[in-house]
Amino acid sequence: MDNNMPYQDKQGRTCGFLNILEKESTTNSKRRYFVLEPRDEMLKYYLDNPNNLATDQQYPCGEISTTVISKVSEVSKKQKPKLNSCFVINHAGKALYLQAESAEDMTGWVYALNNVSKITVPVEDRKNPNDPEAGYKTEIAGGVPIKIPIRNENSNDSGASSESEESMENIKTVAASQTAIKKGYCVKQGGVRKNWKRRYFVVNDKSLAYYSNEQSDEPLRLISRNDITDVRKATASPGVRDNLFEVITTKRTFYIQCDTPEDVQDWVTAIEKLRDSKTPQRKSGGNFEPSEVDLSVTKVFPQNKWKDTTVTYAVDSQEVAIVSPPPETAESGLKRQGSRLRRTFQRVRSK
């Protein structure tokens, strides 16, 4: 068996030799034996194949949790002009540069790592166009996750997964072709299982949506601008992930990861622009804002001291004159008190 090639052992682990570049700017490297363990969600490397090591040396030199891997990609010749078949693993704010024996080996490792870290981007949309269910959203009822189908316009229920009932003008346009404030790939944390998946995000002037890939025309979820309450760089990083920002809505908080700090700032700025363009809520009971009406009285009179004058209010820069009521006479006051006494006497007698 050629240990230079990544291969699957009897336990379903991907194994093989790789060279670890000591520094990003150097060609010096160390040869190590790597083992990718999907069940344990760990990438471990050893001095040699553990089967060839003594019992007291069968421990890893280092390890990386696949849950903190944000991106695995090929290194261009511009970055490493003197080396071939190099790729980089971005994890927890760090970059690990590795060199494979061949381009085929490199492709195998990149595929295996992307697959186990759940950030694979599908090349094409695999959904059946005749299937009325274009996706699903997950809700929790009684502590049990429930998948709620999202149906397209051919079904009776034409609503997409949305934070509110807002129409979607770009619903049948391929994500990459939509007119947007900003669009591109990011890694998003799931709401129930908390796993991380790479999605294609689109911010337009009405909503924030994400798709399975750039060629998809059905959003997995659409968040209305009126439901976004805040967007900011994440202060607490779930799972020790770097370059995170959070979108806070009326229902939940979305954790989204970018490739660089610059990307984080660009996304936050774009979503802030969307949030600040919210449709103003119409107030019932009139068109006046509280700040537009001055209800202060120009003159105040003590009780039973009313004079024949007017009280002036300022309403929307227009003066409105209200004539004060006539002063109460002693006769009218006695009549009203007598009426109250008679009603009280009648209630007492009825008891």
DOKOLSE-964473 format. One line per field, with one value per residue (C-alpha): residue number from 1; residue in one letter; z, y, x. Coordinates in Angstrom, 1 decimal, always signed. Layout:
BEGIN
pos	NUM, ...
code	A, ...
c3	Z, ...
c2	Y, ...
c1	X, ...
This chain:
BEGIN
pos	1, 2, 3, 4, 5, 6, 7, 8, 9, 10, 11, 12, 13, 14, 15, 16, 17, 18, 19, 20, 21, 22, 23, 24, 25, 26, 27, 28, 29, 30, 31, 32, 33, 34, 35, 36, 37, 38, 39, 40, 41, 42, 43, 44, 45, 46, 47, 48, 49, 50, 51, 52, 53, 54, 55, 56, 57, 58, 59, 60, 61, 62, 63, 64, 65, 66, 67, 68, 69, 70, 71, 72, 73, 74, 75, 76, 77, 78, 79, 80, 81, 82, 83, 84, 85, 86, 87, 88, 89, 90, 91, 92, 93, 94, 95, 96, 97, 98, 99, 100, 101, 102, 103, 104, 105, 106, 107, 108, 109, 110, 111, 112, 113, 114, 115, 116, 117, 118, 119, 120, 121, 122, 123, 124, 125, 126, 127, 128, 129, 130, 131, 132, 133, 134, 135, 136, 137, 138, 139, 140, 141, 142, 143, 144, 145, 146, 147, 148, 149, 150, 151, 152, 153, 154, 155, 156, 157, 158, 159, 160, 161, 162, 163, 164, 165, 166, 167, 168, 169, 170, 171, 172, 173, 174, 175, 176, 177, 178, 179, 180, 181, 182, 183, 184, 185, 186, 187, 188, 189, 190, 191, 192, 193, 194, 195, 196, 197, 198, 199, 200, 201, 202, 203, 204, 205, 206, 207, 208, 209, 210, 211, 212, 213, 214, 215, 216, 217, 218, 219, 220, 221, 222, 223, 224, 225, 226, 227, 228, 229, 230, 231, 232, 233, 234, 235, 236, 237, 238, 239, 240, 241, 242, 243, 244, 245, 246, 247, 248, 249, 250, 251, 252, 253, 254, 255, 256, 257, 258, 259, 260, 261, 262, 263, 264, 265, 266, 267, 268, 269, 270, 271, 272, 273, 274, 275, 276, 277, 278, 279, 280, 281, 282, 283, 284, 285, 286, 287, 288, 289, 290, 291, 292, 293, 294, 295, 296, 297, 298, 299, 300, 301, 302, 303, 304, 305, 306, 307, 308, 309, 310, 311, 312, 313, 314, 315, 316, 317, 318, 319, 320, 321, 322, 323, 324, 325, 326, 327, 328, 329, 330, 331, 332, 333, 334, 335, 336, 337, 338, 339, 340, 341, 342, 343, 344, 345, 346, 347, 348, 349, 350, 351
code	M, D, N, N, M, P, Y, Q, D, K, Q, G, R, T, C, G, F, L, N, I, L, E, K, E, S, T, T, N, S, K, R, R, Y, F, V, L, E, P, R, D, E, M, L, K, Y, Y, L, D, N, P, N, N, L, A, T, D, Q, Q, Y, P, C, G, E, I, S, T, T, V, I, S, K, V, S, E, V, S, K, K, Q, K, P, K, L, N, S, C, F, V, I, N, H, A, G, K, A, L, Y, L, Q, A, E, S, A, E, D, M, T, G, W, V, Y, A, L, N, N, V, S, K, I, T, V, P, V, E, D, R, K, N, P, N, D, P, E, A, G, Y, K, T, E, I, A, G, G, V, P, I, K, I, P, I, R, N, E, N, S, N, D, S, G, A, S, S, E, S, E, E, S, M, E, N, I, K, T, V, A, A, S, Q, T, A, I, K, K, G, Y, C, V, K, Q, G, G, V, R, K, N, W, K, R, R, Y, F, V, V, N, D, K, S, L, A, Y, Y, S, N, E, Q, S, D, E, P, L, R, L, I, S, R, N, D, I, T, D, V, R, K, A, T, A, S, P, G, V, R, D, N, L, F, E, V, I, T, T, K, R, T, F, Y, I, Q, C, D, T, P, E, D, V, Q, D, W, V, T, A, I, E, K, L, R, D, S, K, T, P, Q, R, K, S, G, G, N, F, E, P, S, E, V, D, L, S, V, T, K, V, F, P, Q, N, K, W, K, D, T, T, V, T, Y, A, V, D, S, Q, E, V, A, I, V, S, P, P, P, E, T, A, E, S, G, L, K, R, Q, G, S, R, L, R, R, T, F, Q, R, V, R, S, K
c3	+0.0, -1.0, +2.2, +0.2, -1.2, +1.0, +1.5, +3.6, +6.4, +7.9, +10.3, +7.6, +8.3, +5.6, +6.1, +4.3, +4.5, +4.1, +4.5, +7.0, +6.0, +9.0, +8.0, +5.3, +3.8, +3.7, +1.8, +4.8, +5.8, +8.1, +6.9, +9.0, +8.9, +8.9, +10.0, +9.5, +11.9, +10.9, +14.0, +16.4, +14.2, +14.5, +12.1, +13.8, +12.6, +13.8, +13.3, +11.2, +10.6, +14.1, +13.1, +12.6, +15.9, +19.3, +21.7, +23.8, +20.7, +19.2, +20.2, +17.8, +17.5, +16.9, +16.2, +14.8, +15.5, +12.2, +13.8, +13.8, +10.2, +8.2, +4.8, +3.0, -0.4, -2.9, -2.7, -5.9, -7.6, -6.8, -3.1, -3.3, -6.6, -5.6, -4.4, -6.0, -4.7, -1.7, +0.2, +3.3, +6.2, +7.9, +11.5, +14.6, +13.3, +12.1, +8.7, +8.3, +5.0, +3.7, +0.7, -0.9, -3.1, -6.2, -7.4, -7.2, -3.6, -2.8, -4.4, -2.4, +0.9, +0.1, -0.8, +2.3, +4.7, +3.1, +3.3, +7.0, +8.0, +6.3, +4.2, +0.8, -1.9, -4.4, -8.0, -9.3, -7.8, -7.2, -6.4, -8.6, -10.3, -10.3, -6.6, -4.9, -1.8, -2.5, +1.0, +4.6, +7.8, +11.2, +14.1, +17.7, +19.2, +22.6, +22.5, +19.3, +16.0, +13.2, +9.5, +7.8, +4.0, +1.8, -1.3, -4.6, -6.7, -8.4, -5.1, -3.2, -0.5, -2.3, +0.8, +1.1, +4.4, +5.7, +8.9, +7.8, +5.0, +2.5, -1.2, -2.9, -6.3, -7.0, -5.9, -9.4, -10.3, -9.9, -6.7, -8.4, -11.0, -8.6, -8.1, -4.6, -2.1, -1.5, -2.3, -1.8, +0.1, +3.9, +6.5, +8.7, +11.9, +12.0, +14.3, +15.8, +15.2, +15.4, +12.5, +10.0, +6.3, +3.5, +2.0, -0.7, +0.8, -1.0, +0.6, -1.5, -0.6, +1.1, +2.7, +3.6, +2.0, +1.7, -0.8, -1.1, -3.9, -6.3, -9.0, -6.9, -7.4, -4.2, -1.0, +2.0, +4.2, +3.6, +6.4, +6.0, +6.7, +9.2, +11.3, +11.6, +14.9, +15.0, +13.2, +14.7, +15.0, +17.3, +20.8, +21.9, +19.2, +19.2, +18.7, +18.7, +15.2, +13.8, +11.5, +12.9, +12.8, +14.1, +12.7, +15.4, +14.4, +16.2, +16.3, +16.6, +16.2, +13.1, +13.4, +10.1, +9.4, +6.7, +5.3, +6.4, +8.9, +5.9, +4.7, +8.1, +8.0, +4.4, +5.4, +8.6, +6.6, +3.9, +6.4, +8.5, +5.3, +4.8, +8.4, +8.4, +5.3, +7.2, +6.1, +8.7, +10.7, +10.2, +13.5, +14.1, +15.3, +13.0, +11.0, +13.6, +15.2, +19.0, +18.3, +15.8, +18.3, +21.2, +23.6, +26.2, +27.5, +27.4, +30.4, +33.5, +35.7, +39.3, +39.9, +39.6, +38.4, +34.7, +32.7, +29.4, +27.4, +24.9, +25.4, +22.5, +21.4, +18.9, +16.6, +13.7, +13.7, +13.4, +16.3, +17.3, +19.6, +22.1, +24.0, +27.7, +29.2, +31.0, +34.8, +36.9, +38.8, +42.4, +41.2, +38.7, +41.3, +43.9, +41.3, +40.4, +44.1, +44.7, +41.9, +43.3, +46.8, +45.4, +43.5, +46.6, +48.7, +46.1, +46.2, +50.0, +50.0, +47.4, +49.6
c2	+0.0, +3.4, +5.6, +8.7, +8.6, +9.4, +6.1, +4.7, +2.3, -0.4, +2.2, +4.6, +7.0, +9.0, +8.4, +9.4, +11.4, +15.2, +17.9, +20.6, +24.0, +25.5, +29.1, +30.7, +32.4, +29.4, +26.1, +24.2, +21.4, +18.4, +15.1, +13.8, +11.0, +12.4, +10.6, +12.2, +10.7, +11.7, +10.1, +12.0, +15.1, +15.3, +15.6, +14.1, +13.8, +11.5, +11.2, +8.1, +5.5, +4.5, +0.9, +1.4, +3.2, +1.7, +1.5, +4.4, +6.6, +6.0, +9.5, +12.4, +15.3, +17.6, +17.6, +20.0, +19.7, +19.7, +21.7, +24.8, +24.5, +27.3, +26.7, +24.3, +25.4, +25.0, +27.4, +29.3, +29.4, +33.1, +32.4, +29.5, +29.8, +27.3, +24.5, +22.3, +20.6, +22.9, +23.6, +25.5, +24.7, +27.8, +27.0, +29.0, +32.1, +30.1, +28.8, +25.4, +25.1, +21.5, +19.9, +16.7, +14.4, +15.2, +17.3, +14.2, +13.7, +17.3, +17.1, +14.0, +15.7, +18.9, +16.9, +14.8, +17.7, +19.8, +16.9, +16.1, +19.8, +20.3, +23.3, +21.7, +23.8, +21.8, +22.2, +22.1, +22.2, +18.6, +19.3, +17.9, +20.9, +19.0, +18.5, +21.1, +21.0, +23.3, +23.0, +23.2, +25.2, +23.8, +24.8, +23.4, +22.3, +20.7, +20.2, +18.2, +19.6, +19.6, +20.2, +22.4, +22.2, +25.3, +25.1, +26.9, +28.8, +25.6, +24.4, +25.6, +27.1, +29.6, +31.0, +30.6, +30.3, +33.8, +35.8, +37.7, +37.7, +39.9, +39.3, +38.2, +39.8, +37.8, +34.4, +32.8, +34.5, +32.6, +33.8, +34.9, +37.0, +39.0, +42.7, +43.0, +45.3, +42.4, +38.7, +35.8, +32.7, +32.5, +29.7, +29.6, +27.8, +25.7, +26.6, +23.1, +20.8, +23.7, +22.3, +24.7, +24.8, +27.0, +29.0, +31.7, +34.9, +37.7, +41.2, +43.3, +46.3, +44.3, +41.2, +39.0, +35.5, +32.5, +29.7, +26.2, +27.6, +30.5, +28.6, +28.0, +30.1, +29.0, +30.5, +28.2, +31.2, +34.8, +37.3, +40.5, +43.8, +44.6, +41.6, +42.5, +44.2, +44.3, +43.2, +43.2, +41.4, +38.5, +39.1, +35.4, +33.0, +29.7, +26.8, +29.0, +30.3, +33.4, +36.2, +35.8, +38.3, +37.8, +38.9, +39.3, +39.0, +39.0, +35.1, +34.1, +35.0, +33.9, +33.3, +33.7, +33.3, +34.9, +34.2, +37.5, +40.3, +42.7, +40.5, +40.6, +44.4, +44.5, +42.2, +44.1, +47.4, +45.9, +44.4, +47.6, +49.5, +47.0, +47.3, +51.1, +51.1, +49.6, +50.6, +53.2, +51.8, +53.8, +55.0, +54.7, +57.6, +60.3, +61.4, +63.6, +62.5, +63.2, +65.7, +67.6, +68.5, +70.9, +70.5, +73.0, +75.4, +79.1, +80.0, +78.0, +79.2, +78.1, +76.1, +78.1, +81.1, +80.8, +84.1, +84.9, +84.2, +81.6, +78.9, +78.6, +75.3, +75.0, +72.1, +71.5, +75.2, +76.2, +78.0, +76.5, +78.7, +77.0, +79.1, +78.4, +77.2, +79.8, +80.1, +77.9, +79.8, +79.0, +77.9, +75.4, +74.0, +73.4, +71.7, +69.3, +68.5, +67.9, +65.4, +63.5, +63.4, +62.1, +59.3, +58.3, +58.2, +56.0, +53.5, +53.3, +52.7, +50.0, +48.0
c1	+0.0, +1.3, +1.2, +1.9, -1.6, -4.6, -6.4, -9.2, -8.3, -10.6, -12.0, -13.0, -10.2, -8.3, -4.6, -1.3, +1.9, +2.0, +4.7, +4.0, +5.5, +7.2, +6.4, +4.3, +7.2, +9.6, +10.0, +11.3, +9.0, +8.5, +7.1, +4.3, +1.7, -1.9, -5.0, -8.4, -11.0, -14.5, -16.2, -14.0, -14.0, -10.2, -7.3, -4.2, -0.6, +2.2, +6.0, +5.3, +2.6, +1.5, +1.7, +5.5, +6.0, +6.8, +3.9, +5.2, +5.5, +2.0, +0.7, +0.0, +2.4, -0.5, -4.2, -6.9, -10.6, -12.5, -15.3, -13.1, -12.0, -13.5, -11.9, -9.6, -8.3, -5.5, -2.6, -1.9, +1.5, +1.6, +1.6, +4.1, +6.0, +8.7, +6.3, +3.7, +0.6, +0.2, -3.0, -4.0, -6.3, -7.8, -8.8, -9.4, -7.6, -4.6, -3.4, -1.7, +0.2, +0.6, +2.3, +1.1, +3.2, +1.1, -1.8, -4.0, -3.0, -3.8, -7.2, -8.0, -7.0, -8.9, -12.0, -11.8, -11.3, -14.0, -16.4, -15.8, -15.9, -19.3, -18.4, -18.6, -20.2, -22.2, -21.1, -24.7, -28.2, -29.1, -32.7, -35.4, -37.1, -40.4, -40.3, -42.6, -40.4, -37.4, -36.0, -37.0, -36.7, -36.3, -38.5, -38.5, -41.9, -41.9, -38.2, -38.3, -36.8, -39.4, -38.6, -41.1, -41.1, -40.5, -42.6, -42.0, -44.5, -45.9, -47.4, -50.4, -48.2, -45.9, -44.3, -40.5, -38.7, -38.8, -38.7, -41.8, -44.4, -42.6, -42.7, -39.5, -38.9, -35.8, -37.2, -36.7, -33.4, -30.2, -28.5, -25.3, -27.2, -29.3, -28.9, -27.5, -25.8, -23.4, -23.3, -20.8, -20.0, -19.8, -20.0, -23.1, -23.9, -27.1, -29.9, -30.5, -27.5, -25.0, -23.0, -21.3, -22.1, -21.0, -23.8, -24.2, -25.5, -27.3, -28.1, -30.5, -32.5, -35.3, -33.8, -30.9, -31.1, -28.9, -28.8, -27.2, -24.9, -24.6, -26.5, -29.6, -32.8, -34.5, -33.4, -33.0, -34.0, -35.0, -34.7, -36.7, -35.1, -37.8, -36.9, -33.2, -32.6, -28.8, -25.7, -22.2, -18.9, -19.2, -17.9, -18.1, -16.9, -18.9, -16.6, -13.4, -14.0, -12.4, -13.8, -17.3, -20.2, -23.8, -27.1, -29.7, -33.4, -36.6, -36.5, -32.9, -29.2, -27.4, -23.6, -21.8, -18.1, -16.0, -12.6, -10.9, -11.5, -12.0, -14.8, -16.5, -16.5, -17.9, -20.8, -21.6, -21.6, -23.9, -26.4, -26.4, -27.4, -30.2, -31.3, -31.3, -33.6, -36.5, -40.0, -41.3, -44.3, -47.5, -49.0, -52.8, -54.9, -53.5, -50.5, -48.9, -45.6, -45.4, -42.6, -44.8, -47.6, -47.2, -50.0, -48.8, -51.5, -50.5, -52.6, -53.8, -56.6, -57.5, -60.6, -63.9, -61.8, -62.4, -62.4, -63.9, -60.8, -59.3, -56.7, -54.3, -52.7, -49.9, -50.5, -48.1, -47.1, -50.8, -52.5, -55.9, -58.0, -60.4, -62.9, -63.0, -66.3, -68.5, -68.0, -70.2, -72.9, -73.9, -77.4, -76.2, -73.7, -76.5, -78.6, -75.8, -75.1, -78.8, -79.0, -76.1, -77.7, -81.0, -79.2, -77.3, -80.5, -82.3, -79.5, -79.5, -83.3, -83.1, -80.8
